[in-house]
């Protein structure tokens, strides 16, 4: 697993975000020769650049949702312009909406928002709308469980199961104070690794209720209750510079030893 973008809301590159990174959400997971990509924030541009020139690429792209910070890198994903490549793109919050996922991505690449249409992407691209809660089997030996998240206009959490190991990607969700989210608990039960929306601290959250995000402390509470192994704090607020993130990393390690704060470029292996 490689983290290509770990921020939420808006990209924030600069001298104060060098350590943790400034690109928005994108994670690459490889298992058994299969490539799975989660979210298409600005981090996917660098992922695409790392793959540029390779022919016959195949990948599954799973979107938590289509708020702009999670898809703003999609038009700049270079492999999508190569006709030798094939991608399948999935979303669990748009089923029943006219045009579904394809229409949303088509819109962001339409004037006056973007200079060229989505049709200029010559790769073979398939769009899949499903309902959060469904189990997906996109490629051999990989099972992906999904769950609905508490976020404005909806979002989807994912659990990737492969050869007895599991990775959960749970971002853009808001918790209810004093009540653990049963849907998330079920999704992450016994997981090896849980990537969780840690946009705020518990103290900050008081100012941002209803904004659709959570805290690293809630991630700790959920992982403890679900007997999950490693927690990875993710979707960092753009106002949290490297010094602030270092403080969160220390507090997180004290609260739940072995937990990690996601950094752009970080690679995790089983």
Backbone torsions as a table, in degrees:
resi	resn	phi	psi	omega
1	UNK	NA	130.9	177.0
2	UNK	-125.0	135.6	178.8
3	UNK	-94.7	113.7	179.6
4	UNK	-98.1	-18.8	177.2
5	UNK	-157.2	132.3	-172.9
6	UNK	-126.7	0.2	-176.9
7	UNK	-92.5	161.7	171.9
8	UNK	-116.7	166.9	170.8
9	UNK	75.7	-60.8	-175.2
10	UNK	-158.4	144.4	175.3
11	UNK	-61.2	146.1	-177.8
12	UNK	-143.3	54.4	177.2
13	UNK	-66.1	149.0	179.3
14	UNK	161.7	176.3	-175.5
15	UNK	-65.3	-19.5	-178.7
16	UNK	-96.4	2.4	178.9
17	UNK	-128.1	26.1	-176.3
18	UNK	-67.4	-40.1	-173.6
19	UNK	-71.9	-46.6	-175.4
20	UNK	-95.5	-19.0	175.7
21	UNK	96.2	159.8	-175.9
22	UNK	-121.9	-0.5	-179.9
23	UNK	-81.6	152.1	179.9
24	UNK	-85.6	173.3	-158.9
25	UNK	-52.1	125.2	169.5
26	UNK	-165.8	126.6	178.7
27	UNK	-129.8	137.5	176.9
28	UNK	-111.0	129.0	177.8
29	UNK	-122.7	128.1	173.8
30	UNK	-116.3	135.8	178.5
31	UNK	-151.3	124.2	179.0
32	UNK	58.4	33.9	-179.6
33	UNK	82.6	-2.1	178.8
34	UNK	-95.2	143.4	178.3
35	UNK	-111.6	121.8	176.2
36	UNK	-115.2	133.6	179.8
37	UNK	-120.1	130.0	-179.4
38	UNK	-113.3	114.4	-179.2
39	UNK	72.3	155.1	-173.2
40	UNK	-129.4	44.1	172.8
41	UNK	-68.0	-170.0	-175.0
42	UNK	-62.5	-18.6	176.5
43	UNK	-62.2	-24.6	-177.7
44	UNK	-70.1	-20.0	177.5
45	UNK	-63.3	-46.8	179.1
46	UNK	-66.9	-37.6	174.8
47	UNK	-58.5	-47.3	179.3
48	UNK	-60.6	-40.1	179.0
49	UNK	-63.4	-34.2	179.3
50	UNK	-69.9	-21.7	-178.7
51	UNK	-100.8	-9.5	-174.4
52	UNK	-56.8	137.0	-179.9
53	UNK	95.9	-20.8	175.5
54	UNK	-77.0	140.5	-178.5
55	UNK	-107.7	152.2	176.4
56	UNK	69.8	30.0	178.9
57	UNK	-68.9	144.0	174.5
58	UNK	-131.5	133.8	178.3
59	UNK	-156.4	151.9	172.9
60	UNK	-106.1	130.5	-178.9
61	UNK	-115.1	119.9	-178.1
62	UNK	-112.4	122.0	-179.7
63	UNK	-99.6	133.7	172.4
64	UNK	-67.9	-39.2	178.6
65	UNK	-171.4	-175.8	-174.1
66	UNK	-118.5	27.1	167.7
67	UNK	-63.1	150.9	-164.5
68	UNK	-59.0	-34.1	-177.7
69	UNK	-69.1	-13.0	179.6
70	UNK	-102.9	-1.8	178.0
71	UNK	-134.6	2.2	-173.1
72	UNK	-72.0	-8.9	174.0
73	UNK	-93.3	-11.5	-173.9
74	UNK	-56.1	-46.0	-178.8
75	UNK	-64.1	-14.2	-175.9
76	UNK	-108.2	16.5	179.0
77	UNK	-85.9	96.3	-168.8
78	UNK	-57.4	-38.3	-178.8
79	UNK	-61.2	-20.3	179.9
80	UNK	-71.6	-11.1	-179.9
81	UNK	-95.7	-2.1	-177.8
82	UNK	-97.6	119.7	-176.1
83	UNK	-66.3	-10.6	178.8
84	UNK	-83.4	-8.5	-175.1
85	UNK	-100.9	157.5	178.3
86	UNK	-136.0	134.7	179.0
87	UNK	-135.3	142.1	171.9
88	UNK	-115.7	129.7	-175.1
89	UNK	-116.4	130.5	-172.8
90	UNK	-121.3	144.8	172.5
91	UNK	-149.4	143.1	-174.4
92	UNK	-111.2	11.6	-175.2
93	UNK	-119.5	2.9	-173.9
94	UNK	-117.8	5.1	179.7
95	UNK	-58.1	131.0	-179.0
96	UNK	92.5	-13.9	177.2
97	UNK	-82.1	134.0	-179.4
98	UNK	-53.3	123.6	179.5
99	UNK	83.6	-21.5	176.3
100	UNK	52.7	-145.7	-175.6
101	UNK	-60.4	-42.8	-178.0
102	UNK	-57.9	-40.7	-178.5
103	UNK	-67.4	-37.7	179.2
104	UNK	-63.9	-47.7	-179.2
105	UNK	-68.9	-32.3	174.9
106	UNK	-63.4	-39.7	-178.1
107	UNK	-64.6	-42.0	-177.6
108	UNK	-70.1	-16.0	176.8
109	UNK	-107.9	30.8	177.4
110	UNK	-117.6	151.3	175.6
111	UNK	-66.9	147.3	4.6
112	UNK	-90.4	17.1	-177.2
113	UNK	-82.5	-30.4	-173.8
114	UNK	-148.7	146.8	-171.3
115	UNK	-79.0	-20.9	-178.5
116	UNK	-129.0	148.9	-177.2
117	UNK	-80.6	164.9	-179.3
118	UNK	-62.2	-24.2	-179.5
119	UNK	-62.8	-16.6	179.4
120	UNK	-74.2	-13.5	172.9
121	UNK	-76.9	107.6	-172.1
122	UNK	-91.0	-2.7	173.4
123	UNK	-65.0	158.0	172.9
124	UNK	-75.2	114.0	-176.8
125	UNK	-123.4	125.4	176.1
126	UNK	-113.3	141.4	-178.6
127	UNK	-113.6	132.3	-178.2
128	UNK	-125.7	119.7	171.7
129	UNK	-101.1	130.0	176.2
130	UNK	-133.9	174.5	177.8
131	UNK	-104.1	127.8	179.3
132	UNK	-52.6	133.2	-173.8
133	UNK	114.1	-19.1	178.0
134	UNK	-74.9	154.8	172.2
135	UNK	-97.8	132.4	-177.0
136	UNK	-113.6	143.8	175.2
137	UNK	-129.9	72.6	-172.1
138	UNK	-71.2	-29.3	-178.9
139	UNK	-143.0	164.4	-177.7
140	UNK	-57.9	136.3	172.3
141	UNK	70.8	2.4	178.1
142	UNK	-115.4	124.5	176.2
143	UNK	-115.5	130.7	-179.4
144	UNK	-118.7	119.0	174.6
145	UNK	-94.9	148.9	-175.9
146	UNK	-131.3	158.3	178.0
147	UNK	-150.0	147.3	177.3
148	UNK	-75.6	139.2	179.5
149	UNK	-112.0	157.1	-178.1
150	UNK	-87.8	92.3	-176.5
151	UNK	-149.4	145.3	179.1
152	UNK	-54.6	129.8	-175.9
153	UNK	68.4	5.4	173.9
154	UNK	90.9	152.9	175.5
155	UNK	-158.7	164.8	-175.2
156	UNK	-127.0	134.0	171.7
157	UNK	-97.3	151.0	-175.6
158	UNK	-127.4	146.5	170.2
159	UNK	-129.1	120.5	179.4
160	UNK	-97.9	122.2	178.1
161	UNK	-113.0	125.2	-178.8
162	UNK	-151.2	119.8	176.9
163	UNK	49.3	48.0	175.0
164	UNK	79.0	4.2	177.8
165	UNK	-115.8	156.9	-175.3
166	UNK	-144.0	138.2	175.7
167	UNK	-125.4	131.6	178.4
168	UNK	-113.7	138.0	179.6
169	UNK	-122.3	103.7	-172.1
170	UNK	-128.2	90.5	-179.5
171	UNK	-131.8	157.0	-175.3
172	UNK	64.2	64.7	176.4
173	UNK	-144.4	144.3	178.8
174	UNK	-111.7	131.0	179.7
175	UNK	-88.7	164.3	173.3
176	UNK	-106.7	120.8	-174.9
177	UNK	-56.2	129.9	177.8
178	UNK	86.0	-3.0	-178.8
179	UNK	-136.2	114.5	178.0
180	UNK	-72.7	139.5	-177.7
181	UNK	-71.4	112.3	-176.1
182	UNK	-63.9	-34.8	179.4
183	UNK	-64.0	-42.2	178.3
184	UNK	-69.5	-41.7	178.4
185	UNK	-56.0	-43.0	178.9
186	UNK	-64.6	-41.6	-177.6
187	UNK	-65.2	-40.1	-172.7
188	UNK	-97.2	2.6	-175.2
189	UNK	-52.2	119.4	176.1
190	UNK	67.1	14.6	-176.7
191	UNK	-66.9	151.4	177.6
192	UNK	-74.6	-33.8	-176.8
193	UNK	-148.9	133.8	-179.8
194	UNK	-126.3	115.5	174.2
195	UNK	-92.5	120.2	-169.2
196	UNK	-130.2	145.9	178.4
197	UNK	-62.9	107.2	180.0
198	UNK	-120.9	45.5	-176.3
199	UNK	-57.4	-40.7	-175.4
200	UNK	-120.5	169.5	163.6
201	UNK	-91.9	165.7	176.8
202	UNK	-56.8	-37.4	-178.4
203	UNK	-67.4	-42.1	180.0
204	UNK	-69.0	-33.3	-174.0
205	UNK	-55.6	-30.2	-178.4
206	UNK	-57.2	-27.7	-179.1
207	UNK	-89.9	-8.5	-171.2
208	UNK	-127.8	27.8	175.4
209	UNK	-60.3	143.4	179.6
210	UNK	78.4	1.5	179.6
211	UNK	-82.4	-10.3	173.4
212	UNK	92.6	22.3	-177.4
213	UNK	-133.5	171.1	-172.4
214	UNK	-128.4	-163.7	-173.8
215	UNK	-133.2	157.7	177.7
216	UNK	-64.9	-31.7	178.6
217	UNK	-64.8	-36.8	177.1
218	UNK	-68.0	-34.8	174.7
219	UNK	-59.5	-41.0	176.4
220	UNK	-61.7	-47.4	-178.6
221	UNK	-61.5	-42.4	-180.0
222	UNK	-65.5	-46.8	-177.8
223	UNK	-66.2	-37.4	176.0
224	UNK	-62.5	-45.5	-177.7
225	UNK	-68.1	-30.2	-176.5
226	UNK	-95.4	2.6	-177.8
227	UNK	55.9	35.8	175.5
228	UNK	-80.4	154.8	-173.5
229	UNK	-84.5	-78.6	-173.5
230	UNK	-103.2	128.8	174.5
231	UNK	-98.9	133.2	175.0
232	UNK	-118.7	114.8	178.1
233	UNK	-74.9	134.7	-167.1
234	UNK	-145.2	169.4	175.8
235	UNK	62.9	55.0	-173.7
236	UNK	-69.3	140.2	176.1
237	UNK	-60.6	135.6	-179.5
238	UNK	-63.4	-18.3	177.4
239	UNK	-80.8	-8.8	-178.7
240	UNK	-89.4	101.6	-179.2
241	UNK	-79.3	-178.3	-175.1
242	UNK	-59.7	-39.1	-179.7
243	UNK	-63.4	-43.5	178.9
244	UNK	-64.1	-42.6	-179.3
245	UNK	-66.1	-34.3	175.1
246	UNK	-60.7	-39.0	177.8
247	UNK	-64.6	-42.0	177.3
248	UNK	-62.7	-42.4	-179.2
249	UNK	-59.1	-41.5	179.1
250	UNK	-67.5	-44.3	179.5
251	UNK	-64.5	-39.5	-179.9
252	UNK	-65.3	-42.4	179.3
253	UNK	-63.9	-38.3	177.4
254	UNK	-66.7	-39.2	-176.9
255	UNK	-74.5	-37.8	-177.6
256	UNK	-147.3	86.6	-176.7
257	UNK	-52.2	137.2	-178.5
258	UNK	96.0	-10.7	177.1
259	UNK	-73.6	158.1	-171.6
260	UNK	-132.4	145.6	168.1
261	UNK	-98.5	124.9	-176.9
262	UNK	-63.1	138.2	174.6
263	UNK	-125.9	142.6	175.2
264	UNK	-59.8	129.9	-178.2
265	UNK	92.4	-10.4	-179.6
266	UNK	-65.4	137.7	178.1
267	UNK	-120.2	130.2	176.2
268	UNK	-118.0	136.9	178.2
269	UNK	-128.0	152.6	179.0
270	UNK	-62.8	NA	NA
